[in-house]
Amino acid sequence: MTPRQKKLIGAVAIPVWIAIYALIVMRLAVDILPNAHWLVELLFYALAGTLWIIPVGLALPWMHREPKR
C-alpha cells in the first residue's frame, strides 16, 4: 500500500472514528451521569476526552510509515 493510499484511508477513518466515538460517549453520558456525583462526572469527561486519542495515535504512525523496500 502506498503512503498516499494510507493517508487517504486515515483522512477518512479518523473523522469517522471521532464521530462514532462522540455518539457512544454521549449515549453513555445520558445513561450514567444524570444522577451521578460531580466527581464521577469529572472522571467520566476526563477519560472520555482523552481515550479517543489512542486509536488516532496508533493510526498516525501507520499513515506516515514509509513502505519497506
C-alpha positions in Angstrom: 0.0 0.0 0.0 1.4 3.4 -1.0 1.8 6.2 1.5 -0.8 8.2 -0.4 -3.4 5.4 0.0 -2.6 5.1 3.7 -3.1 8.9 4.2 -6.4 8.8 2.3 -7.6 5.9 4.5 -6.5 7.7 7.6 -8.0 11.0 6.5 -11.4 9.3 6.1 -11.2 6.9 9.1 -10.1 9.4 11.7 -13.1 11.8 11.4 -15.5 8.8 11.1 -14.0 7.3 14.3 -14.3 10.6 16.2 -17.9 11.0 15.2 -18.8 7.4 16.2 -16.8 7.8 19.5 -18.6 11.0 20.3 -22.0 9.4 19.8 -21.1 6.5 22.0 -19.8 8.8 24.7 -22.9 11.0 24.5 -25.1 7.9 24.9 -23.1 6.7 27.9 -23.3 10.1 29.5 -27.1 10.2 29.2 -27.3 6.7 30.8 -24.7 7.2 33.5 -24.5 10.8 34.5 -27.9 12.3 35.3 -27.8 11.4 39.0 -24.1 10.9 39.3 -21.9 12.6 41.8 -19.8 15.5 40.5 -16.6 13.6 40.9 -18.0 10.7 38.7 -18.9 13.3 36.1 -15.4 14.8 36.2 -13.7 11.4 35.8 -16.1 10.4 33.0 -15.4 13.5 31.0 -11.7 13.4 31.7 -11.5 9.8 30.5 -13.9 10.3 27.6 -12.0 13.4 26.5 -8.7 11.6 26.3 -9.4 8.0 25.3 -10.3 8.9 21.7 -6.7 9.7 21.0 -5.5 6.1 21.4 -6.7 4.8 18.1 -5.8 8.1 16.4 -2.3 7.9 17.9 -1.9 4.4 16.5 -3.2 5.4 13.1 -0.9 8.4 12.6 2.4 6.5 12.6 0.9 3.8 10.3 -0.2 6.5 7.9 3.2 8.1 7.7 5.3 5.0 7.7 7.4 4.5 4.5 6.9 1.3 2.7 9.6 -1.4 3.1 11.8 -1.8 0.0 
